[in-house]
Amino acid sequence: MGRSIMATVRTDQKQRALMRAVPNSFSRALASYFGSGPTDIPLAKKQHAAYVQSLLDCGLEVTILPADERHPDCIFVEDQAIVIDGHVLLPVPGHPSRVAEQPPIADFLSRQLNGFQVCGMFGEARMDGGDILRLGDIFFVGRSQRTNEQGIETLRDLLSHLGHELRIIDIPTDKALHLTSISSTPTDKIILAAEGYLTPEDFGELPDDCEVIMMPEEEVYGCNTIGFENGNVLVAKGYPTVLETLKQKGLKPIVLDMDQIREGDGSITCCSIFF
């Protein structure tokens, strides 16, 4: 399935969000999994605005960088930077057309995150932020079309320095683009994942108070969520099993229409970087 977003900060660390406006060129976004390309740009902008408002309603400070018409995928900022515990890793995106999207994001984060250590990727290393999933202090990385072994080793070096564990999950590349396209952590104790794409065993042994909850294969897009410390969870419209599961866990779903974002292979998490 399509892109998805970065979950590298715990729920209690989500205070600010960086986003980027929808370009008029969004109809040319890369799309091979969830959709065949957006067809209604005004609607995409309306849906994006509703997403922004939901973050504001959750009490976050939101910064929206201008769109870049040269880069139809530029709204998917999560692939461009990975914020982890006082560090910012700037990966080399896995698709060549997306590499030039990074400078404005890197510049903003370097100015805003005073005291953070900024790290880069070099040589043949490639990684999209959408391949990173965090459950508390356990990190998972998807080995995918966009994230290679050299990229994974760069991430491993950083996490080792920070004392965190990294586990590798092979992504079924015939069906999915990123790890967070098919799974997410609505809380620091729960992983939602889609049957037919992943299994609980893929995540390995978890702490006793954590669990993997499998959702029906046809609701894979709904497995991409964003959770906050107060129990609010952003979830895409149209996935009843996911919605009911979140409610049963005592969470407070905020339902967003992501139709046109999905057509660009984008999910909820891919549109923001939290810090």
C-alpha positions in Angstrom: 0.0 0.0 0.0 1.0 3.7 -0.2 3.0 6.2 1.7 2.6 6.8 5.4 4.2 8.7 8.0 6.6 9.0 10.5 5.9 7.7 14.0 9.3 8.4 15.5 8.2 10.5 18.5 6.2 9.0 21.4 2.6 10.3 21.9 3.8 12.5 24.8 6.3 14.2 22.5 3.8 15.4 19.9 3.6 19.1 20.6 4.4 20.7 17.2 3.8 19.6 13.7 5.5 20.5 10.4 3.4 20.2 7.2 3.5 21.5 3.7 0.7 22.9 1.5 -0.9 20.9 -1.4 0.6 22.0 -4.7 -1.6 22.4 -7.8 0.7 19.8 -9.4 -0.5 17.2 -6.8 -2.4 15.3 -9.6 1.1 14.1 -10.8 2.0 12.6 -7.4 3.6 9.1 -7.5 0.8 6.6 -7.2 0.9 2.8 -7.5 -0.8 1.3 -4.5 -3.7 3.1 -2.9 -4.7 5.1 -5.9 -3.9 6.2 -9.5 -3.4 9.9 -8.8 -5.5 12.7 -7.3 -8.2 14.0 -9.6 -9.7 16.9 -7.5 -7.1 19.3 -6.3 -9.5 21.7 -4.6 -10.9 18.8 -2.6 -7.4 17.6 -1.7 -6.7 21.1 -0.3 -10.0 21.0 1.6 -9.2 17.6 3.1 -5.6 18.8 4.0 -7.1 21.9 5.7 -9.4 19.7 7.8 -6.4 17.6 8.8 -4.5 20.8 9.9 -7.6 21.9 11.9 -7.7 18.6 13.7 -4.2 19.0 14.8 -4.9 22.5 16.0 -8.0 21.2 17.9 -5.7 18.7 19.6 -3.7 21.5 20.9 -0.7 21.3 18.6 1.3 24.2 17.1 1.3 23.7 13.3 3.6 25.2 10.7 2.7 24.8 7.0 5.6 25.4 4.6 4.6 26.6 1.1 4.0 24.1 -1.7 6.6 23.5 -4.4 4.9 23.1 -7.7 8.0 21.3 -9.0 7.4 18.5 -6.6 3.9 17.0 -6.7 4.7 14.8 -3.6 5.9 17.6 -1.4 3.0 17.4 1.0 4.3 14.0 2.2 6.9 15.6 4.5 7.4 12.6 6.8 9.7 10.9 4.4 12.1 13.8 4.5 13.2 13.9 8.2 13.2 11.6 11.2 13.1 13.2 14.6 14.3 11.0 17.5 15.1 12.1 21.0 17.1 15.2 20.4 18.4 14.2 16.9 17.2 14.8 13.4 18.1 12.2 10.8 17.9 13.5 7.2 17.6 10.5 5.0 18.2 10.3 1.3 14.6 9.6 0.0 14.2 6.3 -1.9 12.8 7.8 -5.0 15.1 10.2 -6.9 12.3 12.6 -7.8 11.8 13.4 -4.1 15.3 14.2 -3.0 15.0 18.0 -3.8 12.0 18.3 -1.5 14.2 18.1 1.6 16.1 21.4 1.9 13.2 23.6 3.1 12.3 21.0 5.7 15.9 20.5 6.8 16.3 24.3 7.1 13.2 24.7 9.1 14.0 22.0 11.6 17.6 23.1 12.0 16.4 26.6 12.9 13.5 25.4 15.2 15.2 22.5 17.0 18.0 24.4 18.8 20.4 22.0 20.4 19.3 19.0 18.3 22.0 17.1 16.5 21.4 16.9 12.8 22.6 13.7 11.0 22.7 12.9 7.3 22.8 9.8 5.1 25.7 9.3 2.7 26.8 7.0 -0.2 24.2 4.5 -1.3 22.1 4.7 1.8 18.4 5.4 1.1 15.4 5.7 3.4 11.9 7.1 3.6 10.6 8.2 7.0 7.4 6.3 6.2 9.4 3.1 6.9 9.9 3.9 10.6 7.5 2.9 13.3 8.0 3.5 17.0 6.4 1.7 19.9 7.6 3.4 23.1 11.3 2.9 22.9 11.3 0.0 20.4 11.8 1.0 16.7 10.9 -1.0 13.6 12.1 -0.3 10.1 10.7 -1.6 6.9 13.0 -3.0 4.3 11.2 -1.8 1.3 11.4 -0.3 -2.2 12.5 3.0 -0.7 14.6 1.9 2.3 17.8 -0.2 1.7 20.3 -2.0 3.9 22.7 0.9 4.0 19.9 3.2 5.1 18.9 0.8 7.8 22.5 0.6 9.1 22.7 4.4 9.3 19.5 4.3 11.4 20.8 1.5 13.5 24.0 3.4 14.3 21.9 6.4 15.5 19.6 4.3 17.6 22.5 2.3 19.1 24.0 5.6 20.2 20.7 6.5 21.9 20.3 3.1 23.5 17.3 2.0 21.4 16.5 -1.3 19.8 15.9 -1.6 16.1 13.9 -4.5 14.5 13.7 -5.0 10.7 10.5 -6.0 9.0 10.4 -7.0 5.3 7.7 -5.2 3.4 5.7 -7.1 0.8 6.7 -4.8 -2.0 4.2 -6.2 -4.5 1.4 -4.9 -2.2 2.9 -2.1 0.0 5.2 0.8 -0.2 6.0 1.6 3.5 5.8 0.0 6.9 3.5 2.7 8.2 1.2 2.2 5.1 0.1 -1.0 6.7 0.6 -0.4 10.4 0.7 2.3 13.1 0.9 2.9 16.8 -2.2 4.8 18.0 -0.8 4.5 21.5 2.7 3.6 22.9 1.3 0.2 23.8 -0.7 -0.8 20.7 0.3 -1.7 17.1 -2.4 -1.8 14.5 -1.5 -3.9 11.5 -3.3 -5.4 8.5 -3.9 -9.1 7.9 -2.5 -10.3 4.6 0.4 -7.8 4.9 1.9 -8.4 8.3 1.6 -10.9 11.2 2.1 -10.3 15.0 5.3 -12.4 14.7 6.8 -9.8 12.4 7.1 -7.4 15.3 8.8 -10.0 17.6 8.3 -10.2 21.4 6.9 -7.1 22.9 6.6 -5.9 26.6 3.8 -7.6 28.5 1.7 -4.5 28.4 1.9 -4.1 24.6 -0.1 -5.8 21.9 -0.4 -6.2 18.2 -4.1 -5.9 17.0 -4.7 -7.3 13.5 -7.3 -5.6 11.3 -9.0 -7.1 8.2 -7.0 -6.9 5.0 -9.6 -4.7 3.3 -9.1 -2.1 6.0 -5.4 -1.8 5.6 -5.6 2.0 4.8 -7.3 2.5 8.1 -4.4 0.9 10.0 -2.5 4.2 9.5 -3.4 6.4 12.5 -1.9 9.2 14.6 -2.3 9.0 18.4 -1.9 11.7 21.0 -1.2 11.6 24.8 -4.8 12.6 25.7 -6.3 9.6 23.8 -7.3 11.4 20.6 -6.5 9.4 17.5 -6.7 10.6 13.9 -8.2 7.9 11.7 -9.3 7.8 8.1 -13.0 7.7 7.2 -14.5 4.4 6.0 -12.9 1.7 8.1 -15.4 0.5 10.6 -13.4 -2.3 12.3 -10.5 0.1 12.9 -12.9 2.7 14.3 -14.7 0.3 16.6 -11.4 -1.2 17.8 -10.1 2.3 18.8 -13.3 3.0 20.7 -13.1 -0.3 22.5 -9.6 0.6 23.7 -11.0 3.8 25.3 -9.5 6.1 22.6 -11.2 9.1 21.0 -11.2 8.8 17.2 -11.2 11.9 15.1 -12.3 10.8 11.6 -10.8 12.5 8.5 -11.9 12.1 4.9 -8.6 11.3 3.1 -10.0 10.3 -0.3 -7.8 12.5 -2.5 -4.8 12.1 -0.3 -5.2 8.4 -0.6 -5.3 8.8 -4.4 -1.8 10.1 -4.2 -0.7 7.0 -2.2 -0.7 9.1 0.9 -2.0 8.2 4.4 -2.6 10.3 7.5 0.8 10.1 9.0 2.7 11.0 5.8 1.5 14.6 5.9 3.3 15.7 9.1 6.5 15.6 11.1 6.1 15.8 14.8 8.6 17.3 17.2 
